[in-house]
Amino acid sequence: MLLLTCVVAPWPAAAQPPSQMSTETSPPSTPSLTSGSSGTRGGSASTLSPYLRGVPTGVATAEPLSLTIFDAVQRALDHNLGTILAEYRVSEAGGARWRALSDMLPDVRGRLSASREKVNLAAFGFPLPAGIPAVVGPFNVYDARVFLAQSIFDLHAINSARAESHNIAAARFDYKNARDIVVLVSANAYAQALAASALVDAAQAQLDTAQALQPQAVDMKHSGLVAVIDVLRAEVQLDTARQRVTATRAEFDKSKLQLARIIGLPLGQAFTLADEMRSVPFPDMTLDAALDRAYQSRSDYQAALARVEAAEANRRAIAGEALPSLRVTADYGEIGLSPARAQASFNVTGAVNVPIFQGGRTRGKQIEADAELRTRRTEADDLRAGIYYEVRTAFLDLHAGQEQLRVAARARDLAGAQLQQARDRFGAGVAGSIEVVQAQEASALAGDQYIAAMFTSNLAIGNLVRALGIAEDAARQLLGGRR
């Protein structure tokens, strides 16, 4: 397979065997994958990050699904809770923008009223001749009217709308960043399942060797070539190999459950991994080119810059509250004692509102806006520095991972040759079973270290791709044609 961890595998936690790695570790410069301290496999929904949860969709089928890494990534993009919530936040930002725009757009409404009144004219200052009652009525009043209000010039409304436009841009960048994280997490989960599967295969190979040696030891004991202790040692080694297969299978099954949850498979859906684990070529890119690409492509950094612009616009909007604004209001309708006798009437008013004293409210808002602007600028500067360190760290991990993989491959080949020699010597009766057992353990350890080294190397490449902010694009480029 073309292992997607070469493109999107996240964080460098693979100093330990893949079967012991936790998907809880946070990738660099991304939202923490946990909101609590519980482990990912035993944690409740309230302690797991949305990126480690998916919304189960569809109905489980009796036939197991054959799941490629591209299928897993695509399902995660569609059903992972992280992308779903990020998409909702884009909608929320759009709603806030419409609210801000409403202060600049016409406000038109209609009213239809009917009332019965009795009025004291004297109370309103009407001079009435003697003998004429001051109270008139009761009488009916019918009024059908359309009202219009329009802001002509209002710096507060203008800049508030601009701030919300920047906020919606930031939300869209956050959504793209969330998709990159989901690609990252789902590919890593798939890679962990592949690594766990490789450990199962390695454990099964050790079990096959132990099963072949145990009857051989019994036959040699009957022939008087070895002692009883060698037979007992072979039996213990066989039991140990069986236990290791059981443990690695359990880890493999748990890794598959974690993957199923992340990508939102239907509950109870059985599936198999269609791809295989393999190493990935070292990317050809200089550090300077990687940094330039990261500053341009990182969605979280672009979102931080958009929030700086939003804070600047919000500060200008608050300053606009202290400036005059121009507004026009108008109404037109018909009013009368009955609908048939109603007469047309209208009113048009243009007003300049001039704030004089607001009790320090605008000053207080401006102080808050200044603090928010400084905060947003600091966050953007910190994120830019973080990107620099992430890219440099990824390059260091790349070189170290490639060297670790090279050494682990040689150690695995050497351990395999030593095991074969030990078996041949034991079969020839020139060595005891303890030499075979030691060679088996050395071979098993070398195999686990090779799998961990391959996983670590691929993760280092994935870390670089994540640091560049091109996880989803790279995934589609490499795997888009394999759907």
Secondary structure, 3 states (H helix, E strand, C coil): CCCCHHHHCCCCCCCCCHHHCCCCCCCCCCCCCECCCCCCCCCCCCCECHHHCECCCCCCCCCCEEECHHHHHHHHHHHEHHHHHHHHHHHHHHHHHHHHHHCCCCEEEEEEEEEEEEEEHHHHCCCCCCCCCCEEEEEEEEEEEEEEEEEEECHHHHHHHHHHHHHHHHHHHHHHHHHHHHHHHHHHHHHHHHHHHHHHHHHHHHHHHHHHHHHHHHHHHHCCCCCHHHHHHHHHHHHHHHHHHHHHHHHHHHHHHHHHHHHCCCCCCCEEECCCCCCCCCCCCCHHHHHHHHHHHCHHHHHHHHHHHHHHHHHHHHHHCCCCEEEEEEEEEEEECCHHHCEEEEEEEEEEECCCCCCCHHHHHHHHHHHHHHHHHHHHHHHHHHHHHHHHHHHHHHHHHHHHHHHHHHHHHHHHHHHHHHHHHHHCCCCCHHHHHHHHHHHHHHHHHHHHHHHHHHHHHHHHHHHHCCHHHHHHHHHHHHC
